[in-house]
């Protein structure tokens, strides 16, 4: 992805705040800001306050991280004709480099973020401000709302930015492909080092070490490398249990590369696996392949969930599929669109990227999950991971060596 280059900046005083640069004259992501402004007009707001780090980065290029929920690296205020970064002295230099087409307002040194926001809103004569209701903590909302009393009104705009981020542009798709390719490499590395007696937590560290040493920002989430009855917990924590022959090993891993996440699960059998476990594994694979083959633009997430769920229900394991079929992925490992029964009401469009990950979990017995990331196109789903979906580890290794 293109990275913003440092520009020349002049610092001037404005209302007790340091202003770096002049009025905003564009953006390194003009298409994204243009689409947001169209959505703002439809929502009848004059500006949007952006507090979520991933949305902040998506719209401006500013990559600083927060220490949630109390310590923010800053906020964006995007109006009908301008865009601003509000941050403190710890991160103002980073914001100036990474978001050069945003006017920079510094708070700190006795000026609180809420006061800086009030001053800017008054200057810009803004009256109606949308905010990310799903992200802004209540206590912080109280601070900002109190500071803006008599000046402007804060209005919840859930989904305003999430809706934009759900459809990936070419740069994002390229970044996701690179992250997924690294995840595939990590799976290959782990599969070649998978053998009886290795502890689950050692496998998790093997994944993390490989991803970090291959140039990633880090892992997208803590790896899940669990076996036997531990795999019956969908988000199990790897422990000291050694993996054993004749059981299933569930491997769920993801990399974060240039900010973008990958997420893939494979379940493999170590040694001779009982026929009952083979049957469960096959049901899960069939459910996944059915959903991947039938998903199309214009469907909603719950309809795709129903495709896979019906396969598992017909096989008698409906109660053992305890989570949704999938989730969007990008700068966050879990983001819209949701491919679930309960939240899957977003209409799916070409350019959306999401997981398809059916599972069967039998408490104190076993668990199977198989997960791909797919890119939705006009024709249907393009499956992005390349790691083999085979049950016997021996067959997985044969495929990897081809």
Buried (B, 14 or more C-beta within 10 A) or exposed (E): EEEBEEEEBEEEEEEEBBBBBEEBEEBBBEEBBEBBBEBBEEBEBBBBBBBBBBBBBBBBBBBBEBEEEEEBBBBBBBBEEBBBBBBBEEBBBBBBBBBBBBBBBBBBEEBEBBBBBBBBBBEBEBEBBBBBBEBBEEEBBEBBBEBBEEBBEBBEBEBBBBBBBBBBBEEBBBBBBBBBBBBBBBBBBBBEEBEEEBBBBBBBEBBBEBBBEEEBBEBBBBBBBBBBBBBBBBEBEBEEBEBEEEBBBBBBBBBBBBBBBBBBBBBBBBEEBEEEBBEBBEBBBBBBBBBBEBBBBEBBBBBBBBBBBBBBBEBEBEEBBEBBBBBBBBBBBBBBBBBBBEBBEBEBBBBBBBBBBBBBBBEEBBBBBBBBBBBBEEEBBEBBBBBBBBBBBEEBBEBBEE
